[in-house]
Amino acid sequence: MVSPQQILGPEGPLARHIRGFSVRPQQQAMATAVAAAIDDATTLIAEAGTGTGKTFAYLVPALLAGRRVIVSTGTRTLQDQLYHRDLPALAAAMGMPARTALLKGRANYLCLYRLDLALMQGRLRSRALVADLEAVRGWSGRTRSGDIAEVTDVAEDSPIWPLVTSTVDNCLGQECPAYGDCHVLRARRRAQEADLVVINHHLLFADMALKEDGFGDLLPSADAYVLDEAHQLPDIATAFFGVTLTGRQLQELARDARNEHLQGAGGLADLPACLEGLDKAVQDFRLTLGAGQQRLAWQRIKDKPEVAAALSVVGERLGEVGGWLEQAASRSRGLDNCWRRAAAFVERLELLGGDGDEQHVQWLDVHRRGFALHLTPLEIAAGFQARMGERRAAWIFTSATLAVGEGFGHFAKRLGIEDAVTLRLDSPFDFASHALLYVPSALPDPMDPGYTAALVEAALPITDVCRGGVFMLFTSHRALREAAELLRPRMARPLLVQGDAPRAELLDRFRAAGDAVLLGTGSFWEGVDVRGPALSCVVIDKLPFASPADPVLQARIDSMRRTGGNPFMDHQLPAAVVSLKQGVGRLIRDVEDRGVMMLCDPRLYDKAYGRLFLASLPPMERTREWARVRAFLQAGPECPAVDHEGNRNAESGRL
């Protein structure tokens, strides 16, 4: 039988048939470990540095195994890439037609019943929404999969999508008039028949935690689970094993009850005032939480008179809606579903607004226009292990960032994994020659009020000399906004700032410009792939320690202290190391890439724990001298550069 090493070797079919394929010993080593884990039904934790080719390293043994494999990813982007690009290329090169399936969460599929409901209502608040609905209607007659990712002329964040897709709450299941043509049901049937199914982590945990009614299990049984981007798993598991109720869910309940009533030939005069009352109560409760976005510990605010009174009104109005729906439920399947949702929300609201316990933290996530009440478990290891135990199979956890230093203890402990085989593979890219780590020597303490201004001054010389583009990654939105205001009047290059446009649009403009400066936080630290000289420098403002003011982290710290643990060493420090590795991973994305990694936090050298951060990074040359950085950048390949006028020269390619 052919081995993964042969498939991935110099004489293998991939080398012969896939353009640009290169043989990498790290890739072969990982494929061997994955094959052994599948054969022996054991657990493998594998960190594969950038450029290892870990996707092929697990897909090849998965295809060769002759068993059912579920591959789970952290993002829908990678999910689509695996299914639509990587798997077909591998199957063709290997001459192994495989039964594969792509399965996403239900909100990614058109709901025919809700589309009909939206078309019949015909009351949309803008012409743009009407145009979006017409685009969806036209596409609905052509699609076979119902995957809304096919609709490229409607924005991902269009308000039309919640109206034409279903959720766990509003799905009618087998009672739906369109059940026989349901795209979700068909996708799940295809998954049940496939040998390899590509899903995402949210769907994996939905299957573990929710076990939705009406469709049976979400996922087929499997002999092996491969979890890519596994560093995201602990946080996603924490969210799914908790309880949440959002203002949007309550308002959608009122909207759906109203629409179902009208569809059933009910009159406007028959609608109870409590539907509008629930909408208003939700809005009033949001106003008591203050302006802006924030995360608040529930225990700190629940006894404030205005908060307690507003939440009480929400409960009263929700109860009134539930009472009306109980009487109306027999009139239609949709109203019956709304009644059941209202009853579930009443129970959830009582739980979330109660006194809680030491194993959970109650907190509020406050958005610009909405809110979410959460009851979050402080530890999910036991729950995750129980669900792993229910699925006796091989479990492969992989990512470019799992280890802290040389060890995997932090990751394994959070998920309760014991007796795993571990493998740490360095990147095959030549970081020693192609990358330079620069830690400026004259920056103040990160807590200093003038720190961001000092950082901008230290980074400006980089933007003057660097011929390619620059990422500036921040650990907070406040620092990002301050830096943007300081840079705007002094920047000749294109300046792109997170929040000014959608993330995908900013990245497209960054790649096209070739020498832009992009300021980002949060989502720009990972999952961003800019190859070539368009990204020649990454600036990181601080070591990415999570804010101790975060209610979940603070509760976890308190819990660890109660049990005699060391929160900083056992949780905060290793979590920050993994986050930093994600940010650093934006710099070198291909074998020819070359650039400077500027880490601006003096704690890397001033604090003993800084050594752990440095030891976890790729083996780059390090310097604290600007002259060495300038020489490195000036020795690089020619790239588009900026002139003093900030204009592009048509012949030279300058901006």
N, C-alpha and C positions, 0 to 999 in steps of 0.2 A: 504493500500500500504506500502511495506517495506521502511524504511527510511535509509539514509546513515549511521546514528548512529548504526542501527542494523547490517548493512552489516559489519561495521568496529568494532563492539563490540565483547565482549568475547565469545558470543554464536553465532556469525555470521559465514557465509560461508568462509570468508577469514581465520579466526582463525582455522577452521576445515580443510581447503584444501591447504593453502599456507604455506609451510615450512618456519619457522623462523618469521612468522608474529607475531607482538606483538601489543597489544591494547595501543593506545596513546590518552589521552584526547585532546591533541592539534590537532591531526589529525581529531578527531571527530568534534571538534569545527570548524575547517576550512571547513570540508565537509558540515556542517550545513549551514555555511555562503555562500558557493558556491551554494548549492541547492536553498537557498532563493534568491540569485541574479539571477539565471536562471529562477526561477518561476516568479519573479517580473520584469524581464528585466531591472535590475538596474546595477550600476557599483560598483565593489568591488576591493579594494586594500588590499592585504594580504601579510604581511611578515611572513614567516614560517621558523623558525630557523632550523639549520642542525639537521636532525633526526626526524623532524616532520612527514615525509612521505607525503609531499604535493602532490606528483604524484597521489597516490591513493586517496588523499583527494579531488582532482578535477575530477579524472576519474570516481570514483564511482557515484557521483551525475550526471555527464555527461551521463553515461550509463543509469541511472535510469530515466532521464528526459523525454525520449521519444520524444526528439526534435533534430534538427540538430545542432551539436556543432563542431566548428573548434578549435583545440588545436594547438597553435603555440609555438615553442621553439626557443631558441637562437642558438642552434648548431645542426648539422646533427647527431652527436653522440647521443644526447638525443632524437632526433626525431626517430632514428632507435630503440633505447631502448624502447621507448613508444610503438611503433607499433609492433615490433617483440617479445618483452618480456612481458611488463606490461599489455597491452590490452588483449592478449590471456590468460594470467594467470587469470586476473580478470573475463573475460567472462566465462571461464571454471568454476571457483570457484562459481560465482554467478548464473550459469546456464542460462545465458542470451546471446545467440549468437547475435552478433551485426554486422551490415554492416559497416565496417571500411575501410579506404583508407589511403595510404601514398602518399603524393604529395610533390615533391621537385622542385627546379628551373630547367629550361631546360638543363643547363650545367651538370646536374647529370644523364642525359639519353643519351644513344647511339643514334646518328643520322644516320640512314641507308644511307641516300643520301651522307653525308659527309664521311662515311666509304667507300662507293664505290668510291668516288672521291679520297680518300687517297690511296686506293688499285690500282686504275688505274694510278695514277701519278707515284708511285713506286720509288720516289726519296727521300730517307731519309738519314740524315747525319751520321747515326751511326748504327752499328749492333744491339745495344741495342734497338733503336727505331724500327728497323725491327722486332725484337723479340716481342716487345710490341704490334706492329700492328698485328702480327700473333696471339698472345694470344687473342686480342680483336676480331679478325675475327672468331676464333674458338668458342669463347663464344657467339658471336652474333647469332649463329645458335641454341643455347640452351636456351637462356634467354627468359622469358616471360614478365618480367617487363622492361628490358632495363636499369635498375638502375646500373650504373657503380660501385657502392659499392660492387656488387657481384664479381667483378674481383679482387681477393685478390693477384694475382701474378703479377700485374702491379702497380707500386707505384702511390700514390695519386697525386704526383707532376710530373708525367711523361709528357714530352712534347707531347706525342701522344694524350692526351685527348683533347686539343683544336682542333686537326685535325679531331676528330671523334664525337664531340658533337657540338651542335649549340648554338648560342647566339641570343639575340633579334635582333642584327644587321644582322646576316647572314642567319637566318631562312627564308625559302622561303614560309612558310605558306601553303595555299591551292594550290599554284603553284608548290609545291614540288612533284617530281615524286613518292616519297615514302610516300606521305601524308596518304594514306589508311592504312599503317602499322606503322605509327609514334608512337613511345613509349610515347612521351610527350602527344600526343592527347589521347592515350588510358588511361594514368594515370589520365588525367583531366576528362575523361568520368567516370572513376571509382569513382573519387571524387564527381562528380555531383550526383551519385547514392547512395552515402554512407550517413549514419547517423552521423558518427564521422570521421572527416578528420584530420590527423596529418600533419602539415606543419611547416615551420620555418619562423622567422621574416622577412628574406629577401624576401621570396615569398609573405608574407602578404603585405609588402610595395610595392613590384612590382605590385601587384594587385591594390593597392591604387593609385600608382603614374604613372604607365606606360600604363595600359590597352592595352596590346599588340594586334596588329591586327592579323587576321587569325585564332584565336582560340576563340574569344569572351572573356568573363571574365575569369581570371585565376581560381577563386574560386567560389564555389556555394554560394548562399545566406545562411545565418545561423541564428539561434535563439540565439546563445551564442558564444562568443569568449573567450577562455581561453589562456592567454598569460603568459607562464612560462618564467623564466629568464628575467623578465620584466625590470630589471635594465638596460638592454642593449638597450631598445627601443628608448630613446631619441637620442642616437648617430646614430643608424641605420636609424631612420626616417630622421635625418638631412642629411645623405648621399643620401637617395633616393629622397628627395624633392629638391635636388640641380641638377646641370648639371656637367657632367664630360666628358673629352675626353683624352684618353691615347695614348701614343706612340705605344703601342701594338695594339690598335684598327686600327690605321693608317697603320701599317705594315701588319696586317692581311687582311686589305682591298686590299693592293697591292698583297699579296700572293694569295688571293681568286680570284682576277681579272685575275691573270696570269693563275691559274689552270682552271678556267672556260673557258678561251680563248682556252687553249690547249685541254680541253675535247671536245670542239666544233669543233675539227679538225683544229683549227687555227695553223699556223706555228710560230716557235720561231722568225723568221725574221719579223713577223707581229706585234710582241709585241712592244708597244711604249716605248721609253726610259724613259718616265715620271714615269713608275712603279718603276724602279730602282732608279730614281731620288727622289721619295717620300721616299723610304727606307733610302737613304743617307741623305736626309734633316732631317728626324726624328733623325737619329743618330747624325748629326752635332748639332742639337738643344740641344740634351741631353748633348753633350760635353761642351756647353756654360754654363751649370748649375753647373759645378764644380764636384769634386769627392765626393764619399760617399753618404749616405742617409741623407736627410734633408727635412724639410717642410719650404717653403718660401712664404712670402707675395708677391703676384704678383706686387702690387704697388711699391714695393721696387726695383724691378729688371727690370720691363718691358721697362723702358726707357734707359737701358744700350745698347749702340750701337750694341754690338755683339749679345745680346739676341734678340733685336728687328729685327735685320737683319736676324738672323737664323729663327725666327718664320715667318717672311715674306716669306722666301724661302719655308717653309713648306706649307704655304697657297697657294703660286704660284703652287707648284708641285701638291698639292691636287686638285686645280682647273683644271690643265692640265689633271690629271687622270679622273676627272669628265667629262671633255669635250670629251675625247676619249670614255669613257663608255657610254655617251649619244648616240654616233653614233653606238656603238656596242650593245646597250641594246636589240635591236630587235632580236638578233641572238639566245639568250637563256634566260631562266628564271633566271639562275644564274648571268649572266652579267647584266640583268635588276635590280636584287637585289643589285649588287655592285654599279650600277649607283645611285640608291636611297640612299644607304649608303653614298656615296661620297657627294651627295647634302646635306644630313643631317649633315655630318661632317663639311662641309664648313660653314653652318649656326652656328653650335656649336662653331667652332673656332673663328668666328667673335664675338660671344657673350662673350666667355671666354677671349678674348684678348682686349675687349673694356674697357670702363671707369668704369663700375659697378655702384653701388648705395649704400646707407647707410643700406639697409636691407640685403645685401649679402656681403660675403667676397670672394675675388678672391685669390686663392693660388695655389701653386705647391707642389706636393708630388714627390720628386725625389728619385728614386730607384737606385740600383747599375747599372742597364743597361737600365732603362726606366724612364718614368715620367708620371704624370697625372695632367692635368689642371682642376681645380675645381671652380665652382661658388656655394657657400654654403650659405643657408639661416641662419641668426643669430638666428631666432626664428621659431619654427615649431608648436607651440601650436595651432594657428588658423587653419593651414592646417590639422593638425591631427584631431582636433575637427570637422572640416567640413566633413572629411571622416568617422569619427565615426558616425556623424549625418546621413550620407547616409545609414548606416547599423543600423537600429533600432533594437537593440538586447542587451542582457546582455553582459557586458564586465568585465572579471575577470583578474586582473593584479596580478601576484604573483612572489615572488623570496625570497631567503634567505636574501637579502640585498636591502631593499627599504627605510627603515626609517632612519632618522637622529635624534639621541636621541629617543624620543617617537613619533615624528611626521613624516608625509608623505608629508609635504608641498613642499619640493624641487622637488620630483618626480612628484607630481600632477601638479605643476606649469609648468614644462617643457613641459608636454603634454597637458596643458590646461584643465585638468580634474577638474570638480567642482561637489559638492554634491555627492561624493562617500562615500560609507560605508567603513570604514577602520578597519583592524584587525591586531594586532601584537602579534604573538605567539612565546614565547621563546622556545629554543631548549629543548627537554626532556632529553638531555644528562646531566650528572652530572659534569658540568664544575667546580663547586666549589671544588670538590674533585679530579677531574682527570686532571685539567689544572692549570698551574701556569704562571702568567704574569710577565715577568722580564724586567725591564727598567734599563740598566746599569747607574750608577751614575757619571761616570767620562769621558764621551765622549764629544768632542768639539762641537762647533756649526756646524750644517750640511753644512754650506757654507765654512767651513775651508778646505783648500786644502788637509790637512792630515786626513780628516774625514774617508774616506774609509779604510785607513791603520789602524786607531784607531779602527774602527768597526771590522776588521779582528782580531786584537789582542784581542778584547773583546769576540769574538765568538769562538776563538780557544779552550778555556777551555771547552766549551760546547761539541765540537767534541771529546775531550779527555775523557769526563765522560759519555756522552749519549750512551746508549747501542744500540739504534736503529738508523735510518737514520735521516738526517737533510736536510731541505730545507733552502736555503738562497735566499730570494726574494729581488730584487733590483728595484729601480725606474728608472734606466737608464742603457743603454747598456754600457756606459763608465764606470760606477761604477762596473758593473758586470765583465768587462774585467780586470779592475785593481785588483779586488778581486781575480779573477782566477789566475793572475800572482803571486800574493802574496801567495796564498794558495798552488799552485802546488808543490813547493819544501818542504813544511812543512806538507803535508797531507799524513798520512799512509793509510787512508781509500780510497775507490774508489771515485774519484772526477769527477763528471759529469757536463758539462758546456753547457748551451743552445747555439746552433749553431754548436756544434761539431757533432751532429747527429740529425735526425728528432725527434720531440717532443715525439711521441709515443714510439720510440725506447729508448730514455732516460728514460722515465717512466718505461718501462719494465725492463730495467737494474737496475733502482733504487729499484724496488720492489724485484727483484731477489737477489740483493746483501744483503739487510736487514740492512745495516749499512753505506750506501753511503752518500755522501754530494753532493747535487744537487744545482747548481747555475742557477737561472732563472729570467726572467723579463717578462713583458707583459702577454703573454698567460698562464704562470704558476701561475698567481695570482688567476685565477678562472677556474672552470671546471675540476679540477684535483682531483681525488679521490684515495687516498692511505690509506688503512685501516690497523690497527694493528701496531705492533712495528716497521715495516719498515719505518714509519715516526713518530718520537718521539719528534722532535723539529722543529719549524719554526722560522727563523731569518728574520726580515724585516729591511732593512737598514734605511729608512726614511719614514716619513709621505708622502703618495703618492699624493702630490699636482701636478697638471698638470703643465708643463713648461709654464711660461708666454710668452716665445718666440714663442710658437705655434701660427701660424697666425690666426687660427679660434678662439682660446681662447682670443688672444689679441684684435681681432675685437669685440668679445662679451663683453670684459671688457670695451672697449671704448664706445660701444653702451649703456651699462648699466650706465656708468658715465654721458653720455649725457642726459639721462632721469632721473638723480638724484638717481640712485640705488647705492647699496654698493656691488661691484663685489665680494669682498672677502667673506663677510658674506652670501650673497645671492646665490653665485654660486661656487666659488673655494673651500670654506671650506666644504659645504655639499657634493660636488662631491668627495673630498678627503676622507671624512668619509665613504662613500659607498665603495670606492675602498679599503680602509683599512679593512673593514668588509669582503670583498671578500678574501683578503690575509689571514686574521686570520682564516677564515673558512676552510683553508686547514688542520688545526691541528687535530681536533676531528671529525672523520667521522663515528664512530661506538660507540656503548654503552660501549665497553671495552677499547676504545682508551684512552691513557694517554700521556701527554707531556707538554713541555714548549714552551710558546710563547714569544720570545725575540724581543721586540720592541726597536730599538736602538736610536730613535730620542729623544734628551733631551727636545724638545719643548713640549712633553706630560706633563711635569711638570713645565717647565720654562715659558710657555705661557698660558694665560687665556683660549684660545680656546682648549688647550689640554684636558680640562675637558669634552668637547663635544665628542671627540674621545673616551675617557675612558668610558663615559656613554653609548656609542653605542655598546660596546663590551659585550660578555657574562660575567656572574658574576664569574670571576676567582679571586682567591687569587692573590694579587699583592706584589711584592718585588723589592727592588733595591740592595739586598745583594746577592753576589755570593754564600756565604755559604748556604743560603736557597735553591738556585737553585741546588747546588751539592747534598744536602741532598734529595731533591725531586727526582732527577734523580737516585740516588743510591738506593732509596727505591722502584723503579719501578720494573716491571717483568723482568726476564732474557730475553735478546735478543742477537742476534749475536753482538759481539764486535770486536774491532781492536787490534791486538797485535803490538808490536813495529816494527816488520819486515814487516807488511803489508801483511802477507800471511795467507791463510785460513787453519785452522787446521781441518782436515777431521773429527775428532771425536768431537771436541767441537763446530764446526761451526764458528770458528773465521776466520776473514780475516787477 
